[in-house]
Amino acid sequence: MPRQTSYECWIKNLSEGEFVRTKGWESSYVRTCYGNISRASIIGTIVEKKDNIITIDDGTGKIDLRVFEDGNSMMESREIGQIVMVIGRPREFNNNIYMVPEIIKEIGNKKWIEYRKKKLDSKKRVAFEKKNMKVEKMTVPEGKIDFHRKIIEIIKKLDDGKGAPVNKIVEMIESEEAELYLEDLLKEGELYEIFPGRLKILS
């Protein structure tokens, strides 16, 4: 199953956008001038690093990247001053938008930044108003929602603090599509892989 599309944007498009927290298992997103973004691609410079938080700046604004386990491999090799491309999911806490990264890749050639700027400058924008806007919500089949809930409960029971083993989760789901449901939840940002083969709920 292909990953959900990531949309290129500036950091300010996320930080100034309207975070829409959908109900149930629908994917939350940020409404921006480039459309609704539930999975974003940004490029910026690392300006701060502390514990499980990295702050990047692309010239239009700053945003925090947050992971939920100390020593995450994506964070260990990152240093202040590095230019990185980040793909991840925007989330909101205390009215501030941050990102949960799926990929952090250092960019050695600065021409990529110029290319991204030209691409975004030429990208079609849409009318965007924060106030009194109508939110169109996606619908998810009820059966799929039930399976997602079941998976979350299974992971809660199996998690000993170091995540739940994927093979045990699959056994307990008792469905030929178990791995597809797990992949859905990973892509939606509801789960993350704390170690290879072990999953945790993103709280």
Secondary structure, DSSP 8 states (H G I E B T S, - for coil): ------EE--HHHHHTSEEE--STTS--EEEETTEEESSEEEEEEEEEEETTEEEEE-SS-EEEEE-SSTT-HHHHT--TT-EEEEEEEEEEETTEEEEEEEEEEE---THHHHHHHHHHHTS------STT---------HHHHHHHHHHHHHHHHH--SS-EEHHHHHHHH--TTHHHHHHHHHHHTSEEEEETTEEEE--
